[in-house]
């Protein structure tokens, strides 16, 4: 990438992060381009879709979340490892208003298949953590990784517009966790 293209890319990411914080992931792409001092065509050359831009803005966070999941795969308490990662995934989904809905919508558009590389990596590590917890007997055998991750996204979606979104997300998350626990 040429130096000017790298600068434009960096400015677009910076301005998208600011706009997503202010307006959520549905922020105007043309406004992001304007704030970055580039034409809309430049934005679309770098990011053909809104999801491409969202992914670029969240790349570092997603990498950290996937790395956390991989580290948790070595933790002895499988149930605690799963719950720690699911809570981190929920906090990630709450990063920007509309993020959970955008990811869920893109998954629906692709027939439930991961919509992106980072989505696939998150699904893979989440599925591995859930499988370990199921094998240890702490999670109901019916728990399906796709369903559990959709529920985490749904919790973020439901809580995002609540006046106390953090408390709402905690209440809903605890309901999910209680539903996953295997009754002895």
Secondary structure by P-SEA (a helix, b strand, c coil): ccaaaaaaaaaaaaaaaaaaaaccccccaaaaaaaacccaaaaaaacccaaaaaaaaaaaaaaaaaaaaaaaccccaaaaaaaaaaaaaaaaaacccaaaaaaaaaaaaaccccccaaaaaaaaaaaaaaaaaaaaccccccccaaaaaaaaaaaaaaaccccaaaaaaaaaaaaaaaaacccc
